[in-house]
Amino acid sequence: MEVFPLETARLMLRPFTRSDLPAFTAYRNQPDVARYQSWSSYTEADAEAFFAQQDGLVFDSDDSWFQIAVERKDDGVLVGDVAVHFFDDGRQAELGVTFDLSCQRLGYAQEAVSAVIQLLFAELGKRRLVATVDVLNLRAQRLLDIHGFRREGHYRENIFFKGTWSDEYSYALLSHEWQRPEAAVLRARDA
């Protein structure tokens, strides 16, 4: 099944290309973007290694992370990416989101994540989606809340992260929760 490109009102979601790497490296090096991510700095070599790993990767392959490039349709600018980790023999997926600081608070992440959730549940039949976020990452928590994710756990000092012990929240959303009529109303309201 060919799933890309995936279009929303303002965005084009697609696999990464080598020409995305300069913009990708630039936003990954923004301190406020890297703050809750596993990297502190992101080099051209890191971007090349990322691209080599992604190039030719098949979407919906179990035990893989697939990064979806998010491009603004009106000018072709790469605004961020949505990562999808497929696991549990294709029954579940984990989400991660990274957006250029200048493109945050404009609804792009919400629009992109909504399209990815639609794809994973409605087209690919996933049972459950999960995400893990730092307890201080309020924007990511809000993004998950908007899409109906439940906070399932609070892991206290579970990760030694950038020189200190940090707490994380785990979130999940089941397909049948996402399909409820009231969830559809909330999605339409927040769109």
NULUM-911905 format. One record per residue: z, x, y of N, C-alpha, C in turn; residue number from 1. Coordinates in steps of 0.05 Angstrom, whole numbers. Example, Ala and Ser with C-alpha at 12.3 -4.5 7.8 and 13.67 -1.06 7.14 Angstrom:
<node n_Z="156" n_X="264" n_Y="-114" ca_Z="156" ca_X="246" ca_Y="-90" c_Z="156" c_X="264" c_Y="-66" seq="1"/>
<node n_Z="142" n_X="257" n_Y="-45" ca_Z="143" ca_X="273" ca_Y="-21" c_Z="157" c_X="258" c_Y="1" seq="2"/>
END
This chain:
<node n_Z="0" n_X="17" n_Y="-24" ca_Z="0" ca_X="0" ca_Y="0" c_Z="0" c_X="18" c_Y="25" seq="1"/>
<node n_Z="-19" n_X="13" n_Y="42" ca_Z="-21" ca_X="28" ca_Y="67" c_Z="-3" c_X="14" c_Y="88" seq="2"/>
<node n_Z="17" n_X="28" n_Y="99" ca_Z="35" ca_X="15" ca_Y="118" c_Z="31" c_X="25" c_Y="146" seq="3"/>
<node n_Z="17" n_X="47" n_Y="150" ca_Z="14" ca_X="58" ca_Y="177" c_Z="-15" c_X="58" c_Y="185" seq="4"/>
<node n_Z="-20" n_X="55" n_Y="211" ca_Z="0" ca_X="53" ca_Y="233" c_Z="13" c_X="25" c_Y="233" seq="5"/>
<node n_Z="36" n_X="24" n_Y="244" ca_Z="52" ca_X="0" ca_Y="247" c_Z="55" c_X="-5" c_Y="277" seq="6"/>
<node n_Z="46" n_X="-28" n_Y="287" ca_Z="46" ca_X="-33" ca_Y="315" c_Z="67" c_X="-54" c_Y="323" seq="7"/>
<node n_Z="79" n_X="-49" n_Y="346" ca_Z="97" ca_X="-69" ca_Y="359" c_Z="84" c_X="-75" c_Y="386" seq="8"/>
<node n_Z="98" n_X="-90" n_Y="403" ca_Z="87" ca_X="-97" ca_Y="429" c_Z="80" c_X="-72" c_Y="446" seq="9"/>
<node n_Z="98" n_X="-52" n_Y="445" ca_Z="94" ca_X="-28" ca_Y="462" c_Z="91" c_X="-2" c_Y="447" seq="10"/>
<node n_Z="94" n_X="-3" n_Y="420" ca_Z="96" ca_X="22" ca_Y="405" c_Z="76" c_X="23" c_Y="382" seq="11"/>
<node n_Z="70" n_X="48" n_Y="374" ca_Z="54" ca_X="53" ca_Y="350" c_Z="72" c_X="71" c_Y="333" seq="12"/>
<node n_Z="78" n_X="62" n_Y="308" ca_Z="93" ca_X="78" ca_Y="290" c_Z="74" c_X="89" c_Y="269" seq="13"/>
<node n_Z="77" n_X="115" n_Y="263" ca_Z="57" ca_X="129" ca_Y="247" c_Z="69" c_X="155" c_Y="236" seq="14"/>
<node n_Z="55" n_X="167" n_Y="217" ca_Z="64" ca_X="194" ca_Y="208" c_Z="61" c_X="214" c_Y="230" seq="15"/>
<node n_Z="76" n_X="236" n_Y="228" ca_Z="74" ca_X="257" ca_Y="248" c_Z="48" c_X="273" c_Y="245" seq="16"/>
<node n_Z="38" n_X="284" n_Y="267" ca_Z="16" ca_X="302" ca_Y="267" c_Z="25" c_X="328" c_Y="279" seq="17"/>
<node n_Z="10" n_X="349" n_Y="274" ca_Z="18" ca_X="376" ca_Y="285" c_Z="19" c_X="374" c_Y="316" seq="18"/>
<node n_Z="2" n_X="358" n_Y="328" ca_Z="2" ca_X="357" ca_Y="357" c_Z="27" c_X="344" c_Y="369" seq="19"/>
<node n_Z="44" n_X="331" n_Y="352" ca_Z="69" ca_X="320" ca_Y="361" c_Z="91" c_X="341" c_Y="364" seq="20"/>
<node n_Z="87" n_X="364" n_Y="352" ca_Z="109" ca_X="383" ca_Y="349" c_Z="120" c_X="393" c_Y="376" seq="21"/>
<node n_Z="104" n_X="399" n_Y="397" ca_Z="117" ca_X="407" ca_Y="422" c_Z="136" c_X="386" c_Y="434" seq="22"/>
<node n_Z="127" n_X="361" n_Y="434" ca_Z="144" ca_X="339" ca_Y="445" c_Z="169" c_X="335" c_Y="427" seq="23"/>
<node n_Z="164" n_X="336" n_Y="401" ca_Z="186" ca_X="334" ca_Y="381" c_Z="207" c_X="355" c_Y="385" seq="24"/>
<node n_Z="198" n_X="380" n_Y="388" ca_Z="216" ca_X="403" ca_Y="393" c_Z="231" c_X="399" c_Y="419" seq="25"/>
<node n_Z="217" n_X="391" n_Y="440" ca_Z="229" ca_X="387" ca_Y="466" c_Z="252" c_X="367" c_Y="466" seq="26"/>
<node n_Z="247" n_X="343" n_Y="454" ca_Z="269" ca_X="324" ca_Y="455" c_Z="291" c_X="331" c_Y="436" seq="27"/>
<node n_Z="286" n_X="344" n_Y="414" ca_Z="307" ca_X="353" ca_Y="396" c_Z="325" c_X="374" c_Y="409" seq="28"/>
<node n_Z="314" n_X="388" n_Y="430" ca_Z="330" ca_X="408" ca_Y="444" c_Z="346" c_X="397" c_Y="467" seq="29"/>
<node n_Z="343" n_X="372" n_Y="473" ca_Z="359" ca_X="360" ca_Y="495" c_Z="388" c_X="358" c_Y="485" seq="30"/>
<node n_Z="407" n_X="369" n_Y="500" ca_Z="435" ca_X="369" ca_Y="491" c_Z="446" c_X="342" c_Y="484" seq="31"/>
<node n_Z="439" n_X="321" n_Y="500" ca_Z="450" ca_X="294" ca_Y="494" c_Z="436" c_X="282" c_Y="469" seq="32"/>
<node n_Z="413" n_X="291" n_Y="462" ca_Z="399" ca_X="282" ca_Y="438" c_Z="411" c_X="296" c_Y="413" seq="33"/>
<node n_Z="415" n_X="323" n_Y="415" ca_Z="425" ca_X="339" ca_Y="393" c_Z="455" c_X="334" c_Y="388" seq="34"/>
<node n_Z="469" n_X="323" n_Y="407" ca_Z="498" ca_X="320" ca_Y="406" c_Z="508" c_X="309" c_Y="379" seq="35"/>
<node n_Z="496" n_X="288" n_Y="368" ca_Z="506" ca_X="276" ca_Y="343" c_Z="487" c_X="283" c_Y="320" seq="36"/>
<node n_Z="470" n_X="303" n_Y="323" ca_Z="452" ca_X="310" ca_Y="302" c_Z="461" c_X="336" c_Y="289" seq="37"/>
<node n_Z="449" n_X="343" n_Y="266" ca_Z="458" ca_X="367" ca_Y="251" c_Z="450" c_X="393" c_Y="264" seq="38"/>
<node n_Z="432" n_X="393" n_Y="283" ca_Z="424" ca_X="418" ca_Y="296" c_Z="436" c_X="420" c_Y="324" seq="39"/>
<node n_Z="438" n_X="445" n_Y="333" ca_Z="446" ca_X="450" ca_Y="361" c_Z="422" c_X="458" c_Y="378" seq="40"/>
<node n_Z="405" n_X="474" n_Y="366" ca_Z="380" ca_X="481" ca_Y="379" c_Z="358" c_X="478" c_Y="358" seq="41"/>
<node n_Z="334" n_X="473" n_Y="368" ca_Z="311" ca_X="467" ca_Y="350" c_Z="288" c_X="484" c_Y="359" seq="42"/>
<node n_Z="279" n_X="502" n_Y="341" ca_Z="258" ca_X="521" ca_Y="348" c_Z="231" c_X="511" c_Y="339" seq="43"/>
<node n_Z="210" n_X="525" n_Y="349" ca_Z="183" ca_X="520" ca_Y="340" c_Z="181" c_X="524" c_Y="310" seq="44"/>
<node n_Z="195" n_X="544" n_Y="299" ca_Z="195" ca_X="549" ca_Y="270" c_Z="207" c_X="526" c_Y="255" seq="45"/>
<node n_Z="229" n_X="514" n_Y="266" ca_Z="241" ca_X="491" ca_Y="254" c_Z="221" c_X="468" c_Y="253" seq="46"/>
<node n_Z="206" n_X="464" n_Y="275" ca_Z="187" ca_X="442" ca_Y="277" c_Z="164" c_X="447" c_Y="257" seq="47"/>
<node n_Z="155" n_X="472" n_Y="254" ca_Z="134" ca_X="478" ca_Y="235" c_Z="143" c_X="473" c_Y="206" seq="48"/>
<node n_Z="168" n_X="481" n_Y="200" ca_Z="179" ca_X="476" ca_Y="173" c_Z="182" c_X="446" c_Y="168" seq="49"/>
<node n_Z="190" n_X="431" n_Y="189" ca_Z="192" ca_X="402" ca_Y="187" c_Z="164" c_X="390" c_Y="180" seq="50"/>
<node n_Z="144" n_X="399" n_Y="195" ca_Z="117" ca_X="388" ca_Y="191" c_Z="107" c_X="395" c_Y="164" seq="51"/>
<node n_Z="111" n_X="419" n_Y="154" ca_Z="102" ca_X="427" ca_Y="127" c_Z="115" c_X="409" c_Y="106" seq="52"/>
<node n_Z="140" n_X="402" n_Y="110" ca_Z="154" ca_X="385" ca_Y="91" c_Z="143" c_X="356" c_Y="93" seq="53"/>
<node n_Z="137" n_X="347" n_Y="116" ca_Z="127" ca_X="319" ca_Y="120" c_Z="98" c_X="315" c_Y="114" seq="54"/>
<node n_Z="82" n_X="336" n_Y="119" ca_Z="53" ca_X="334" ca_Y="115" c_Z="46" c_X="327" c_Y="86" seq="55"/>
<node n_Z="33" n_X="304" n_Y="82" ca_Z="26" ca_X="296" ca_Y="56" c_Z="48" c_X="281" c_Y="40" seq="56"/>
<node n_Z="71" n_X="279" n_Y="52" ca_Z="93" ca_X="264" ca_Y="39" c_Z="85" c_X="234" c_Y="37" seq="57"/>
<node n_Z="89" n_X="222" n_Y="15" ca_Z="83" ca_X="194" ca_Y="11" c_Z="106" c_X="176" c_Y="20" seq="58"/>
<node n_Z="101" n_X="157" n_Y="37" ca_Z="121" ca_X="139" ca_Y="46" c_Z="132" c_X="123" c_Y="22" seq="59"/>
<node n_Z="158" n_X="119" n_Y="21" ca_Z="171" ca_X="104" ca_Y="0" c_Z="173" c_X="120" c_Y="-26" seq="60"/>
<node n_Z="175" n_X="146" n_Y="-24" ca_Z="180" ca_X="163" ca_Y="-47" c_Z="210" c_X="167" c_Y="-51" seq="61"/>
<node n_Z="220" n_X="161" n_Y="-74" ca_Z="249" ca_X="163" ca_Y="-79" c_Z="259" c_X="191" c_Y="-75" seq="62"/>
<node n_Z="283" n_X="193" n_Y="-64" ca_Z="296" ca_X="219" ca_Y="-58" c_Z="281" c_X="235" c_Y="-38" seq="63"/>
<node n_Z="269" n_X="222" n_Y="-18" ca_Z="255" ca_X="236" ca_Y="3" c_Z="264" c_X="224" c_Y="30" seq="64"/>
<node n_Z="262" n_X="241" n_Y="51" ca_Z="265" ca_X="232" ca_Y="79" c_Z="237" c_X="232" c_Y="91" seq="65"/>
<node n_Z="229" n_X="209" n_Y="101" ca_Z="203" ca_X="206" ca_Y="115" c_Z="209" c_X="201" c_Y="144" seq="66"/>
<node n_Z="199" n_X="218" n_Y="162" ca_Z="202" ca_X="214" ca_Y="191" c_Z="178" c_X="199" c_Y="202" seq="67"/>
<node n_Z="183" n_X="178" n_Y="215" ca_Z="162" ca_X="161" ca_Y="228" c_Z="161" c_X="168" c_Y="257" seq="68"/>
<node n_Z="138" n_X="177" n_Y="266" ca_Z="134" ca_X="183" ca_Y="295" c_Z="132" c_X="157" c_Y="310" seq="69"/>
<node n_Z="145" n_X="155" n_Y="333" ca_Z="143" ca_X="131" ca_Y="350" c_Z="129" c_X="139" c_Y="376" seq="70"/>
<node n_Z="106" n_X="128" n_Y="380" ca_Z="89" ca_X="134" ca_Y="403" c_Z="87" c_X="109" c_Y="421" seq="71"/>
<node n_Z="88" n_X="114" n_Y="447" ca_Z="84" ca_X="92" ca_Y="466" c_Z="54" c_X="87" c_Y="467" seq="72"/>
<node n_Z="46" n_X="61" n_Y="464" ca_Z="18" ca_X="54" ca_Y="462" c_Z="3" c_X="58" c_Y="488" seq="73"/>
<node n_Z="16" n_X="53" n_Y="510" ca_Z="0" ca_X="54" ca_Y="536" c_Z="-8" c_X="82" c_Y="545" seq="74"/>
<node n_Z="7" n_X="103" n_Y="536" ca_Z="0" ca_X="130" ca_Y="544" c_Z="0" c_X="150" c_Y="522" seq="75"/>
<node n_Z="6" n_X="142" n_Y="497" ca_Z="6" ca_X="161" ca_Y="475" c_Z="29" c_X="181" c_Y="473" seq="76"/>
<node n_Z="49" n_X="177" n_Y="490" ca_Z="72" ca_X="195" ca_Y="490" c_Z="90" c_X="191" c_Y="466" seq="77"/>
<node n_Z="98" n_X="213" n_Y="453" ca_Z="117" ca_X="211" ca_Y="431" c_Z="145" c_X="206" c_Y="444" seq="78"/>
<node n_Z="157" n_X="183" n_Y="437" ca_Z="183" ca_X="176" ca_Y="450" c_Z="206" c_X="181" c_Y="431" seq="79"/>
<node n_Z="201" n_X="184" n_Y="405" ca_Z="223" ca_X="189" ca_Y="386" c_Z="213" c_X="186" c_Y="357" seq="80"/>
<node n_Z="233" n_X="184" n_Y="339" ca_Z="226" ca_X="181" ca_Y="311" c_Z="248" c_X="165" c_Y="297" seq="81"/>
<node n_Z="239" n_X="152" n_Y="275" ca_Z="257" ca_X="138" ca_Y="257" c_Z="255" c_X="151" c_Y="230" seq="82"/>
<node n_Z="277" n_X="160" n_Y="219" ca_Z="277" ca_X="173" ca_Y="193" c_Z="286" c_X="153" c_Y="172" seq="83"/>
<node n_Z="272" n_X="154" n_Y="149" ca_Z="279" ca_X="136" ca_Y="127" c_Z="283" c_X="153" c_Y="102" seq="84"/>
<node n_Z="307" n_X="151" n_Y="91" ca_Z="313" ca_X="164" ca_Y="66" c_Z="312" c_X="143" c_Y="43" seq="85"/>
<node n_Z="294" n_X="147" n_Y="24" ca_Z="291" ca_X="129" ca_Y="2" c_Z="308" c_X="139" c_Y="-21" seq="86"/>
<node n_Z="324" n_X="121" n_Y="-34" ca_Z="340" ca_X="129" ca_Y="-56" c_Z="346" c_X="105" c_Y="-74" seq="87"/>
<node n_Z="361" n_X="111" n_Y="-96" ca_Z="368" ca_X="90" ca_Y="-116" c_Z="344" c_X="78" c_Y="-128" seq="88"/>
<node n_Z="326" n_X="95" n_Y="-137" ca_Z="301" ca_X="85" ca_Y="-150" c_Z="286" c_X="65" c_Y="-133" seq="89"/>
<node n_Z="286" n_X="70" n_Y="-107" ca_Z="270" ca_X="53" ca_Y="-89" c_Z="284" c_X="27" c_Y="-80" seq="90"/>
<node n_Z="308" n_X="23" n_Y="-88" ca_Z="322" ca_X="-2" ca_Y="-81" c_Z="336" c_X="-1" c_Y="-54" seq="91"/>
<node n_Z="342" n_X="23" n_Y="-45" ca_Z="357" ca_X="25" ca_Y="-20" c_Z="344" c_X="46" c_Y="-2" seq="92"/>
<node n_Z="351" n_X="45" n_Y="24" ca_Z="341" ca_X="64" ca_Y="43" c_Z="362" c_X="69" c_Y="64" seq="93"/>
<node n_Z="362" n_X="93" n_Y="74" ca_Z="380" ca_X="101" ca_Y="96" c_Z="364" c_X="106" c_Y="121" seq="94"/>
<node n_Z="374" n_X="98" n_Y="144" ca_Z="360" ca_X="101" ca_Y="169" c_Z="373" c_X="121" c_Y="187" seq="95"/>
<node n_Z="357" n_X="136" n_Y="202" ca_Z="366" ca_X="153" ca_Y="224" c_Z="347" c_X="150" c_Y="247" seq="96"/>
<node n_Z="357" n_X="154" n_Y="271" ca_Z="341" ca_X="149" ca_Y="295" c_Z="345" c_X="172" c_Y="315" seq="97"/>
<node n_Z="324" n_X="183" n_Y="326" ca_Z="325" ca_X="203" ca_Y="347" c_Z="304" c_X="197" c_Y="368" seq="98"/>
<node n_Z="313" n_X="194" n_Y="393" ca_Z="294" ca_X="187" ca_Y="415" c_Z="299" c_X="206" c_Y="439" seq="99"/>
<node n_Z="277" n_X="213" n_Y="452" ca_Z="277" ca_X="228" ca_Y="476" c_Z="296" c_X="215" c_Y="496" seq="100"/>
<node n_Z="312" n_X="231" n_Y="509" ca_Z="332" ca_X="220" ca_Y="528" c_Z="319" c_X="203" c_Y="550" seq="101"/>
<node n_Z="296" n_X="211" n_Y="559" ca_Z="282" ca_X="196" ca_Y="581" c_Z="272" c_X="169" c_Y="570" seq="102"/>
<node n_Z="271" n_X="166" n_Y="544" ca_Z="260" ca_X="141" ca_Y="532" c_Z="283" c_X="124" c_Y="520" seq="103"/>
<node n_Z="307" n_X="132" n_Y="525" ca_Z="330" ca_X="116" ca_Y="516" c_Z="336" c_X="94" c_Y="536" seq="104"/>
<node n_Z="350" n_X="73" n_Y="527" ca_Z="358" ca_X="51" ca_Y="544" c_Z="334" c_X="35" c_Y="555" seq="105"/>
<node n_Z="312" n_X="37" n_Y="541" ca_Z="288" ca_X="22" ca_Y="549" c_Z="280" c_X="2" c_Y="527" seq="106"/>
<node n_Z="295" n_X="0" n_Y="506" ca_Z="289" ca_X="-18" ca_Y="484" c_Z="270" c_X="-7" c_Y="463" seq="107"/>
<node n_Z="261" n_X="18" n_Y="466" ca_Z="242" ca_X="29" ca_Y="447" c_Z="254" c_X="33" c_Y="419" seq="108"/>
<node n_Z="279" n_X="43" n_Y="418" ca_Z="292" ca_X="47" ca_Y="392" c_Z="296" c_X="20" c_Y="378" seq="109"/>
<node n_Z="304" n_X="1" n_Y="394" ca_Z="309" ca_X="-26" ca_Y="382" c_Z="283" c_X="-38" c_Y="371" seq="110"/>
<node n_Z="261" n_X="-35" n_Y="386" ca_Z="235" ca_X="-45" ca_Y="378" c_Z="225" c_X="-30" c_Y="353" seq="111"/>
<node n_Z="228" n_X="-4" n_Y="352" ca_Z="219" ca_X="12" ca_Y="329" c_Z="236" c_X="6" c_Y="304" seq="112"/>
<node n_Z="262" n_X="5" n_Y="307" ca_Z="279" ca_X="0" ca_Y="284" c_Z="274" c_X="-28" c_Y="273" seq="113"/>
<node n_Z="270" n_X="-47" n_Y="291" ca_Z="264" ca_X="-74" ca_Y="282" c_Z="239" c_X="-75" c_Y="264" seq="114"/>
<node n_Z="218" n_X="-60" n_Y="273" ca_Z="194" ca_X="-59" ca_Y="257" c_Z="198" c_X="-45" c_Y="230" seq="115"/>
<node n_Z="214" n_X="-24" n_Y="230" ca_Z="219" ca_X="-10" ca_Y="205" c_Z="236" c_X="-27" c_Y="186" seq="116"/>
<node n_Z="255" n_X="-41" n_Y="196" ca_Z="271" ca_X="-59" ca_Y="179" c_Z="253" c_X="-81" c_Y="167" seq="117"/>
<node n_Z="236" n_X="-93" n_Y="184" ca_Z="217" ca_X="-113" ca_Y="174" c_Z="200" c_X="-101" c_Y="151" seq="118"/>
<node n_Z="190" n_X="-77" n_Y="155" ca_Z="174" ca_X="-64" ca_Y="135" c_Z="189" c_X="-60" c_Y="109" seq="119"/>
<node n_Z="214" n_X="-50" n_Y="112" ca_Z="229" ca_X="-43" ca_Y="88" c_Z="238" c_X="-68" c_Y="72" seq="120"/>
<node n_Z="246" n_X="-88" n_Y="86" ca_Z="255" ca_X="-113" ca_Y="72" c_Z="232" c_X="-131" c_Y="64" seq="121"/>
<node n_Z="215" n_X="-138" n_Y="83" ca_Z="195" ca_X="-159" ca_Y="78" c_Z="171" c_X="-148" c_Y="62" seq="122"/>
<node n_Z="163" n_X="-123" n_Y="68" ca_Z="139" ca_X="-113" ca_Y="55" c_Z="145" c_X="-96" c_Y="30" seq="123"/>
<node n_Z="167" n_X="-81" n_Y="31" ca_Z="173" ca_X="-63" ca_Y="8" c_Z="196" c_X="-73" c_Y="-10" seq="124"/>
<node n_Z="208" n_X="-95" n_Y="-3" ca_Z="228" ca_X="-107" ca_Y="-20" c_Z="254" c_X="-91" c_Y="-24" seq="125"/>
<node n_Z="262" n_X="-76" n_Y="-4" ca_Z="288" ca_X="-61" ca_Y="-7" c_Z="311" c_X="-81" c_Y="-8" seq="126"/>
<node n_Z="331" n_X="-74" n_Y="-22" ca_Z="355" ca_X="-91" ca_Y="-26" c_Z="375" c_X="-86" c_Y="-4" seq="127"/>
<node n_Z="379" n_X="-60" n_Y="4" ca_Z="401" ca_X="-53" ca_Y="22" c_Z="392" c_X="-29" c_Y="39" seq="128"/>
<node n_Z="399" n_X="-31" n_Y="65" ca_Z="395" ca_X="-9" ca_Y="83" c_Z="422" c_X="1" c_Y="93" seq="129"/>
<node n_Z="424" n_X="28" n_Y="96" ca_Z="450" ca_X="39" ca_Y="105" c_Z="444" c_X="59" c_Y="127" seq="130"/>
<node n_Z="466" n_X="65" n_Y="142" ca_Z="465" ca_X="86" ca_Y="163" c_Z="493" c_X="97" c_Y="166" seq="131"/>
<node n_Z="495" n_X="122" n_Y="174" ca_Z="521" ca_X="135" ca_Y="180" c_Z="519" c_X="146" c_Y="208" seq="132"/>
<node n_Z="539" n_X="140" n_Y="224" ca_Z="539" ca_X="149" ca_Y="252" c_Z="567" c_X="160" c_Y="260" seq="133"/>
<node n_Z="566" n_X="179" n_Y="278" ca_Z="591" ca_X="190" ca_Y="289" c_Z="605" c_X="168" c_Y="304" seq="134"/>
<node n_Z="632" n_X="167" n_Y="302" ca_Z="646" ca_X="145" ca_Y="315" c_Z="644" c_X="146" c_Y="345" seq="135"/>
<node n_Z="636" n_X="169" n_Y="356" ca_Z="632" ca_X="171" ca_Y="385" c_Z="604" c_X="163" c_Y="395" seq="136"/>
<node n_Z="586" n_X="159" n_Y="376" ca_Z="558" ca_X="153" ca_Y="383" c_Z="555" c_X="122" c_Y="387" seq="137"/>
<node n_Z="563" n_X="113" n_Y="410" ca_Z="564" ca_X="85" ca_Y="416" c_Z="536" c_X="72" c_Y="418" seq="138"/>
<node n_Z="516" n_X="87" n_Y="427" ca_Z="489" ca_X="76" ca_Y="428" c_Z="478" c_X="70" c_Y="400" seq="139"/>
<node n_Z="483" n_X="88" n_Y="381" ca_Z="473" ca_X="83" ca_Y="354" c_Z="488" c_X="59" c_Y="342" seq="140"/>
<node n_Z="514" n_X="57" n_Y="347" ca_Z="529" ca_X="35" ca_Y="337" c_Z="519" c_X="8" c_Y="348" seq="141"/>
<node n_Z="513" n_X="8" n_Y="374" ca_Z="502" ca_X="-16" ca_Y="386" c_Z="475" c_X="-24" c_Y="374" seq="142"/>
<node n_Z="458" n_X="-3" n_Y="369" ca_Z="432" ca_X="-8" ca_Y="357" c_Z="435" c_X="-21" c_Y="330" seq="143"/>
<node n_Z="453" n_X="-11" n_Y="314" ca_Z="458" ca_X="-23" ca_Y="287" c_Z="470" c_X="-51" c_Y="289" seq="144"/>
<node n_Z="488" n_X="-55" n_Y="308" ca_Z="500" ca_X="-81" ca_Y="312" c_Z="479" c_X="-102" c_Y="319" seq="145"/>
<node n_Z="461" n_X="-95" n_Y="337" ca_Z="439" ca_X="-113" ca_Y="346" c_Z="423" c_X="-122" c_Y="322" seq="146"/>
<node n_Z="419" n_X="-105" n_Y="302" ca_Z="403" ca_X="-112" ca_Y="279" c_Z="418" c_X="-124" c_Y="256" seq="147"/>
<node n_Z="444" n_X="-130" n_Y="261" ca_Z="460" ca_X="-144" ca_Y="241" c_Z="473" c_X="-127" c_Y="220" seq="148"/>
<node n_Z="473" n_X="-100" n_Y="223" ca_Z="487" ca_X="-83" ca_Y="205" c_Z="517" c_X="-88" c_Y="206" seq="149"/>
<node n_Z="531" n_X="-86" n_Y="183" ca_Z="560" ca_X="-88" ca_Y="182" c_Z="571" c_X="-60" c_Y="180" seq="150"/>
<node n_Z="594" n_X="-57" n_Y="194" ca_Z="608" ca_X="-31" ca_Y="191" c_Z="625" c_X="-34" c_Y="165" seq="151"/>
<node n_Z="619" n_X="-17" n_Y="146" ca_Z="631" ca_X="-19" ca_Y="120" c_Z="654" c_X="1" c_Y="116" seq="152"/>
<node n_Z="654" n_X="22" n_Y="131" ca_Z="674" ca_X="42" ca_Y="126" c_Z="679" c_X="60" c_Y="151" seq="153"/>
<node n_Z="702" n_X="71" n_Y="152" ca_Z="710" ca_X="91" ca_Y="172" c_Z="720" c_X="115" c_Y="157" seq="154"/>
<node n_Z="704" n_X="136" n_Y="158" ca_Z="711" ca_X="161" ca_Y="144" c_Z="725" c_X="179" c_Y="164" seq="155"/>
<node n_Z="750" n_X="184" n_Y="159" ca_Z="767" ca_X="200" ca_Y="178" c_Z="764" c_X="229" c_Y="171" seq="156"/>
<node n_Z="757" n_X="244" n_Y="192" ca_Z="754" ca_X="274" ca_Y="190" c_Z="740" c_X="282" c_Y="164" seq="157"/>
<node n_Z="718" n_X="268" n_Y="158" ca_Z="704" ca_X="273" ca_Y="133" c_Z="682" c_X="294" c_Y="135" seq="158"/>
<node n_Z="676" n_X="304" n_Y="160" ca_Z="655" ca_X="323" ca_Y="163" c_Z="663" c_X="344" c_Y="184" seq="159"/>
<node n_Z="660" n_X="369" n_Y="177" ca_Z="665" ca_X="391" ca_Y="196" c_Z="638" c_X="395" c_Y="211" seq="160"/>
<node n_Z="638" n_X="386" n_Y="236" ca_Z="613" ca_X="383" ca_Y="251" c_Z="615" c_X="397" c_Y="277" seq="161"/>
<node n_Z="598" n_X="417" n_Y="281" ca_Z="597" ca_X="433" ca_Y="306" c_Z="624" c_X="443" c_Y="314" seq="162"/>
<node n_Z="639" n_X="454" n_Y="295" ca_Z="664" ca_X="468" ca_Y="301" c_Z="689" c_X="450" c_Y="300" seq="163"/>
<node n_Z="686" n_X="425" n_Y="294" ca_Z="710" ca_X="408" ca_Y="293" c_Z="707" c_X="386" c_Y="271" seq="164"/>
<node n_Z="729" n_X="376" n_Y="262" ca_Z="729" ca_X="354" ca_Y="243" c_Z="722" c_X="328" c_Y="258" seq="165"/>
<node n_Z="703" n_X="313" n_Y="247" ca_Z="694" ca_X="289" ca_Y="260" c_Z="696" c_X="265" c_Y="241" seq="166"/>
<node n_Z="699" n_X="242" n_Y="253" ca_Z="699" ca_X="216" ca_Y="239" c_Z="671" c_X="204" c_Y="239" seq="167"/>
<node n_Z="665" n_X="189" n_Y="219" ca_Z="639" ca_X="174" ca_Y="218" c_Z="644" c_X="146" c_Y="209" seq="168"/>
<node n_Z="626" n_X="128" n_Y="217" ca_Z="625" ca_X="101" ca_Y="207" c_Z="601" c_X="98" c_Y="189" seq="169"/>
<node n_Z="605" n_X="82" n_Y="168" ca_Z="582" ca_X="75" ca_Y="151" c_Z="575" c_X="46" c_Y="157" seq="170"/>
<node n_Z="549" n_X="40" n_Y="157" ca_Z="539" ca_X="14" ca_Y="163" c_Z="520" c_X="6" c_Y="140" seq="171"/>
<node n_Z="517" n_X="-20" n_Y="136" ca_Z="498" ca_X="-30" ca_Y="116" c_Z="487" c_X="-57" c_Y="124" seq="172"/>
<node n_Z="464" n_X="-64" n_Y="114" ca_Z="451" ca_X="-90" ca_Y="118" c_Z="437" c_X="-97" c_Y="92" seq="173"/>
<node n_Z="444" n_X="-120" n_Y="81" ca_Z="431" ca_X="-130" ca_Y="56" c_Z="407" c_X="-147" c_Y="64" seq="174"/>
<node n_Z="387" n_X="-147" n_Y="47" ca_Z="363" ca_X="-162" ca_Y="52" c_Z="369" c_X="-192" c_Y="57" seq="175"/>
<node n_Z="386" n_X="-204" n_Y="40" ca_Z="391" ca_X="-232" ca_Y="44" c_Z="408" c_X="-238" c_Y="69" seq="176"/>
<node n_Z="422" n_X="-218" n_Y="79" ca_Z="436" ca_X="-222" ca_Y="105" c_Z="415" c_X="-222" c_Y="128" seq="177"/>
<node n_Z="396" n_X="-204" n_Y="126" ca_Z="375" ca_X="-202" ca_Y="146" c_Z="357" c_X="-227" c_Y="146" seq="178"/>
<node n_Z="354" n_X="-240" n_Y="123" ca_Z="337" ca_X="-263" ca_Y="121" c_Z="350" c_X="-289" c_Y="131" seq="179"/>
<node n_Z="376" n_X="-289" n_Y="135" ca_Z="390" ca_X="-314" ca_Y="143" c_Z="378" c_X="-324" c_Y="169" seq="180"/>
<node n_Z="376" n_X="-350" n_Y="172" ca_Z="364" ca_X="-362" ca_Y="196" c_Z="378" c_X="-353" c_Y="222" seq="181"/>
<node n_Z="405" n_X="-351" n_Y="221" ca_Z="419" ca_X="-343" ca_Y="245" c_Z="413" c_X="-314" c_Y="253" seq="182"/>
<node n_Z="407" n_X="-297" n_Y="233" ca_Z="400" ca_X="-269" ca_Y="238" c_Z="373" c_X="-268" c_Y="252" seq="183"/>
<node n_Z="354" n_X="-286" n_Y="244" ca_Z="328" ca_X="-287" ca_Y="257" c_Z="331" c_X="-295" c_Y="286" seq="184"/>
<node n_Z="348" n_X="-314" n_Y="291" ca_Z="353" ca_X="-323" ca_Y="319" c_Z="364" c_X="-300" c_Y="336" seq="185"/>
<node n_Z="383" n_X="-285" n_Y="325" ca_Z="394" ca_X="-262" ca_Y="339" c_Z="373" c_X="-241" c_Y="345" seq="186"/>
<node n_Z="356" n_X="-235" n_Y="325" ca_Z="335" ca_X="-216" ca_Y="328" c_Z="315" c_X="-224" c_Y="350" seq="187"/>
<node n_Z="308" n_X="-250" n_Y="351" ca_Z="290" ca_X="-260" ca_Y="371" c_Z="303" c_X="-258" c_Y="399" seq="188"/>
<node n_Z="329" n_X="-265" n_Y="400" ca_Z="343" ca_X="-264" ca_Y="426" c_Z="344" c_X="-235" c_Y="437" seq="189"/>
<node n_Z="349" n_X="-216" n_Y="419" ca_Z="352" ca_X="-188" ca_Y="428" c_Z="326" c_X="-173" c_Y="431" seq="190"/>
<node n_Z="304" n_X="-186" n_Y="423" ca_Z="278" ca_X="-172" ca_Y="424" c_Z="268" c_X="-169" c_Y="453" seq="191"/>
END
